Amino acid sequence: MIVKEKESARPTDPMGNAGFEAEKQMAFFLRRAFAESSDVLVFNDVTYERNGERAQIDHLVMHRFGFVIVESKSVTGTVEVNEHHEFVRTSGGRRAGMRSPIEQGRLQAQLLQNLLNDTKESLRPKKLFGKVQPYFGDERFTVFVAISDQGVIERNGANPPELMKAERVVKEIVEKTNRYQQSQGVNGLVNFLAAGKEKTKELEGHQVAAFTDHEMEAIKEFLTSQCRGGAAVKTAKPNVVSKQVATVNEVASAKNPTTAATFAVQCDDCKTTDVEILYGRYGYYLRCRACEATRTVPQKCEVCSGKAKLRKKANCFYRDCQTCGTPVLLHTNPANAESS
């Protein structure tokens, strides 16, 4: 599924235009391979921020077991990597060093990993009877550097597995997700016990649990909401219900549930405030009564960004922060709302 297309304007300078074409080509390969897949989500040209740092990611691919960062590089001549993993670009007979695109991708992956772990409690429910909190480990993040079709790769003393031609990236993603799949369940255990020494080491790196449907949807919503700048994110299932957040001072004064600040909730699609909170298969969710659009209820405190818990009392829904204790009257269902 293509969650976000590449929609930025084409640069007018030659170098910027060449980079634009390289990203466009990679986006085409990803669309052709995964546009019809519900288990692979593609975000093109997205930017995320954390603690004053920014990561501009050319292509972010989320699959059932993790994430792939694809850094597209336009190379019309030759890109060379030596035994020290130093990169040199040759174009028009001129050689010049370049920043390692592999390290660039790794830094992007690290920021994204930290961003996801900042709110892991709301993205991945606890396991083992609520005693173990899953998180986003290093094993779930992969970096690929995609060199455009016109470029030539020279591996002089080093052969980093992250570096490849653009058309090869899709195959690597498919093979990687297949290896993860082979490690799941009883068949995965049989494969692990029957594997040789080298094969066992490879399988160990893919012993991670698949994201559930609920986790996939929650992470998609989070990545969509955290995207900074650029064109609006397009999703196959529009994120159409949102809350208009009260000021921090209003929330901070809401220590008594009976006087807690109220958050106006409206539908982004039809702009009506005729919405309700209902309980479904994956917990509480918001539903627009006019156009029936739905989305999950955010579980994050506006005061301290800590984990919050939704509490229902009659037709009123409160969001109680488990860190600072601030209660917020999130929404009051209409009297004739469906049973929740």
C-alpha positions in Angstrom: 0.0 0.0 0.0 1.3 3.5 -0.9 0.6 5.6 2.1 2.4 8.7 0.8 3.4 9.5 -2.7 6.4 11.6 -3.7 4.7 14.9 -4.2 7.5 17.5 -3.7 8.1 20.1 -6.5 10.8 19.4 -9.0 14.0 21.4 -8.3 15.3 23.7 -11.0 19.0 23.2 -10.4 20.7 20.3 -12.3 21.9 18.4 -9.1 18.5 18.8 -7.4 16.7 17.6 -10.5 18.9 14.6 -10.8 18.2 13.6 -7.2 14.5 14.1 -7.8 14.6 11.7 -10.8 16.4 9.1 -8.7 13.8 9.3 -5.9 11.0 9.2 -8.5 12.5 6.1 -10.1 12.7 4.3 -6.7 9.2 5.3 -5.8 8.0 3.7 -9.1 9.7 0.4 -8.3 8.1 0.4 -4.8 4.7 1.3 -6.2 4.9 -1.5 -8.8 5.8 -4.0 -6.2 3.7 -3.1 -3.2 0.8 -0.9 -4.2 -1.7 -3.8 -3.8 -0.1 -5.2 -0.6 -1.8 -4.7 2.7 1.2 -6.0 4.6 3.8 -3.5 3.1 3.3 0.2 3.6 5.3 2.7 1.6 6.0 6.4 2.7 7.8 8.4 0.1 9.7 11.7 0.9 8.9 12.0 4.6 10.5 14.1 7.3 10.5 13.3 11.1 11.8 15.4 13.9 12.9 14.5 17.5 14.7 16.7 20.1 15.7 19.3 17.5 17.1 16.7 15.1 15.5 16.1 11.7 15.6 13.0 9.4 14.5 13.5 5.8 13.8 10.0 4.5 13.6 9.4 0.7 11.6 6.1 1.1 10.3 4.4 4.2 8.9 0.9 3.9 7.1 -0.7 6.8 6.4 -4.5 6.7 5.0 -7.0 9.2 8.4 -7.3 10.9 10.0 -3.9 10.8 11.1 -1.0 8.6 13.4 -0.4 5.6 15.0 3.0 5.0 15.9 3.5 1.4 18.3 6.4 0.5 18.2 7.2 -3.2 21.3 8.5 -4.9 21.6 9.9 -8.4 24.8 8.7 -10.0 25.4 9.4 -13.7 29.0 8.3 -13.5 30.7 6.0 -10.9 30.3 5.7 -7.2 33.3 4.0 -5.5 33.6 2.5 -2.0 37.0 1.5 -0.6 38.1 -0.8 2.1 37.6 2.0 4.7 34.0 2.4 3.5 34.8 5.8 2.1 32.7 6.9 -0.8 34.0 8.7 -4.0 31.8 9.9 -6.8 33.2 10.3 -10.4 31.3 12.4 -12.9 32.5 14.1 -16.0 36.1 13.0 -15.3 36.1 14.6 -11.9 36.5 12.7 -8.6 35.1 14.0 -5.4 34.5 12.5 -2.0 30.9 12.2 -0.7 29.3 11.6 2.6 28.5 7.9 3.3 24.9 7.4 2.3 24.9 4.2 4.4 25.7 6.2 7.6 23.2 8.8 6.5 20.5 6.1 6.3 21.6 4.6 9.6 21.2 8.0 11.4 17.7 8.3 9.9 16.8 4.8 11.1 18.1 5.7 14.6 16.0 8.8 14.8 12.9 6.9 13.6 13.6 4.1 16.1 13.9 6.5 19.0 10.7 8.3 17.9 8.8 5.1 17.8 10.1 4.0 21.2 9.1 7.3 22.8 5.5 6.2 22.4 5.9 2.4 22.3 3.2 2.0 25.0 0.5 3.4 22.7 1.7 1.6 19.6 2.4 -1.9 21.0 0.2 -3.4 23.7 1.9 -5.2 26.6 2.3 -9.0 26.3 2.3 -11.9 28.8 -0.7 -10.7 30.8 0.4 -7.1 30.7 3.8 -7.7 32.2 6.1 -7.2 29.2 6.2 -4.0 27.1 7.4 -4.7 23.5 9.6 -2.1 21.9 11.3 -1.4 18.6 14.7 -3.1 18.6 17.6 -2.6 16.2 16.8 -5.9 14.4 13.6 -4.3 13.0 15.5 -1.6 11.0 17.3 -2.1 7.7 19.0 0.5 5.5 19.5 0.2 1.7 21.2 2.7 -0.6 19.7 2.7 -4.1 22.0 3.9 -6.9 20.1 5.1 -10.0 20.2 3.0 -13.2 22.7 5.2 -15.0 25.3 4.8 -12.2 28.1 2.3 -11.9 29.1 0.9 -8.5 32.8 0.1 -8.0 33.5 -2.0 -4.9 37.3 -1.5 -4.3 38.1 -3.5 -1.2 34.6 -3.3 0.4 31.3 -4.8 -0.5 28.7 -3.3 1.8 25.4 -5.2 1.5 23.4 -2.0 1.9 24.7 -0.6 -1.4 22.9 -1.7 -4.6 21.2 -0.6 -7.8 17.7 0.7 -7.4 15.9 -2.2 -9.2 17.5 -4.6 -6.7 16.0 -3.0 -3.6 12.5 -4.4 -4.1 13.9 -7.9 -4.4 15.9 -7.5 -1.2 12.9 -6.3 0.7 10.8 -9.3 -0.5 13.5 -11.8 0.4 14.0 -10.2 3.8 10.3 -10.4 4.7 10.2 -14.0 3.5 13.1 -14.9 5.8 11.2 -13.3 8.7 8.1 -15.3 7.8 10.1 -18.5 7.7 11.1 -18.0 11.3 7.5 -17.7 12.6 5.5 -20.4 14.5 6.1 -24.1 14.6 7.6 -24.2 11.1 10.1 -21.5 12.2 11.2 -23.6 15.2 11.6 -26.7 12.9 13.7 -24.7 10.4 15.8 -23.3 13.2 16.5 -26.7 14.8 17.2 -28.3 11.4 19.5 -25.5 10.2 23.3 -25.8 9.9 25.6 -23.5 11.9 25.7 -20.7 9.3 22.0 -20.9 8.6 21.2 -20.9 12.3 23.1 -17.6 12.7 21.1 -16.1 9.8 17.8 -17.3 11.3 18.6 -15.9 14.7 18.7 -12.4 13.2 15.1 -12.9 12.0 13.5 -14.2 15.2 11.2 -11.3 15.8 7.4 -11.3 16.3 5.2 -10.0 13.5 3.3 -6.8 14.1 -0.4 -7.5 14.7 -3.1 -5.8 12.6 -3.8 -3.4 15.4 -0.1 -2.6 15.7 0.2 -2.1 12.0 -2.7 0.4 12.0 -1.5 2.2 15.1 2.1 2.6 13.7 0.8 3.7 10.3 -1.4 6.4 12.0 1.6 7.5 14.1 4.0 7.8 11.2 1.4 9.7 9.3 0.7 12.1 12.1 4.4 12.7 12.9 5.4 13.5 9.3 6.7 17.1 9.1 6.4 19.5 6.1 6.0 18.6 2.5 2.7 17.6 0.9 -0.1 16.1 2.9 0.0 12.4 3.6 -2.4 10.3 1.6 -3.7 7.1 3.1 -5.9 4.4 1.7 -8.1 4.8 4.8 -8.1 8.5 5.5 -7.3 9.7 8.9 -10.4 11.8 9.0 -11.3 12.3 12.7 -9.1 14.6 14.8 -9.1 16.5 18.1 -8.5 20.2 18.4 -6.2 20.4 21.4 -6.8 22.7 24.3 -4.0 24.8 25.6 -1.5 23.4 28.2 -2.8 25.8 30.8 -6.3 24.6 30.3 -5.2 21.0 30.8 -2.9 21.7 33.7 -5.8 23.2 35.6 -8.0 20.1 35.0 -7.0 18.1 38.1 -10.6 17.5 39.0 -12.5 15.2 36.5 -15.6 17.2 37.0 -13.9 20.4 35.8 -11.5 18.8 33.4 -10.8 20.7 30.1 -13.0 19.6 27.3 -11.5 18.8 23.9 -13.6 19.7 20.9 -13.6 16.7 18.6 -14.5 17.1 14.9 -14.4 15.1 11.7 -11.7 16.3 9.3 -13.6 15.0 6.4 -17.0 16.7 6.8 -16.1 19.1 9.7 -19.0 18.1 11.8 -18.7 17.7 15.6 -21.3 15.0 15.6 -18.9 12.2 16.6 -19.0 9.5 19.2 -16.5 7.2 21.0 -17.3 3.5 20.6 -15.7 0.2 21.7 -14.6 -2.3 19.1 -12.4 -5.2 18.5 -9.2 -3.2 19.1 -10.5 -1.0 21.9 -12.0 2.5 21.8 -12.3 4.4 18.6 -13.8 7.6 17.2 -16.6 7.5 14.7 -18.2 10.3 12.8 -21.9 9.9 12.8 -22.4 11.9 9.7 -19.9 10.2 7.3 -19.0 7.1 9.4 -15.3 7.7 9.2 -13.3 6.1 12.1 -9.9 6.3 13.8 -8.3 5.2 17.0 -8.5 7.3 20.2 -5.0 8.9 21.0 -3.6 7.7 24.3 -1.1 10.5 25.0 -1.2 13.2 27.7 -1.0 16.8 26.3 0.8 18.0 29.5 3.7 15.6 29.9 3.4 13.4 26.8 3.1 10.4 29.1 0.9 7.4 28.5 -2.8 8.1 29.3 -5.7 5.7 29.9 -9.2 6.2 28.6 -12.0 6.1 31.2 -15.7 6.0 30.6 -18.4 7.3 33.0 -21.9 7.3 31.6 -21.6 9.2 28.2 -18.4 10.9 29.2 -14.9 9.8 28.3 -11.9 10.9 30.3 -8.3 10.6 29.4 -6.3 10.1 32.7 -2.5 10.5 32.5 -0.7 7.7 34.3 2.4 9.9 34.7 1.3 13.4 35.9 -2.3 12.4 36.9 -4.0 15.0 34.8 -7.6 14.0 33.9 -9.1 15.4 30.7 -12.7 15.3 29.6 -12.0 14.2 26.1 -15.5 13.8 24.8 -19.2 13.4 25.7 -21.2 11.1 23.5 -24.6 12.3 22.3 -27.5 11.0 24.2 -28.7 8.9 21.3 -25.2 7.5 20.5 -24.7 3.8 19.8 -23.9 1.6 22.8 -20.2 2.0 23.7 
